[in-house]
């Protein structure tokens, strides 16, 4: 019984540590990173897709992120998505 609880707890803690490492890899002090936009999804042509699939993402300066949509008819990238918790 103890071993089962210990194994389950260890497995869950490992998952938490992996998620934390993934989240912290997006953060860079003093420099904008395109990785900050990885979780952003936009609706374009009736489907929801990652923003990287409908636009070019770049960080030309340390405090600047640029998003350039490939298709000007896809207006989803021209406004702030309200369903996303992070917007830079």
N, C-alpha and C positions, 0 to 999 in steps of 0.2 A: 504494500500500500504506500509506504513512504517513498519507495523508489519510483513508483508511477507518478506521484505528485511532484517529486523532484525533477523527473525527466520532462514532465509537462511544463513546469515552471521554467526550466532551463530553455526549452524550445520557444516559449513565449517571450522570454527575455532576449533571446538571440534575435527574434523578429523585430523587437522594439529597437535594439541596437542597430540593426541594419537600416531600419526606417530613419532613425536619427542621423546616421552617417550619410544617408542619401539626401536628407533635408539640409544638413549642414554643408554638404558639398556645393550647394547652390549659393551659399553666402560667401562673399568675398569682401573684406573690409576695404573701403575706399575705392573699389573698382566695380563698375557695372558688369554683370555677366549675363550672357544670353540664356544661361541655364535657369535664370529667374523666370523666364517665360515658358519653360517646358510644360508646366501644368495648365497653361491657358488654352482653352478650347473655344472655338468660335463656330457659329452656324453660318454655313455658306452653301448655296445651292441646295438648301433643304436638309443638309446633314451636318452633324457636329463633328469637327475634326480639330486636331492640334493646329495651333497658329503657324507652326513651322511648315505645315503642308500647303498653306495658302499665301505665305509671305516670306520675304528674306528678312532674317533677323541679324543684326550686327551691333557691335559695341565699339563705335569708332573713337570714342573718347572715354576716359575713366568714369565719367558721371553721366553718360548718355547711352541710351538704347534706341536703335532705330528699327522700325517695322515698315517694310515696303511691300504692299500687296502686289502679287503678280498679275492679277486680273482686276482692272479698275471697276468692273461691273459687280464684283463681290464687295459689297459695302459693309460687310460684317467687321472688317478690320478698321473701318474709319471711325468707329465709336467705341466707347468703353463697354465691354460686356458686363452686364449687371450681375450675372450669376457667378462671376469669378471672385474669390476672396482677395486676390492680390492683383493690383494693377499699378504698374510703374509709370 
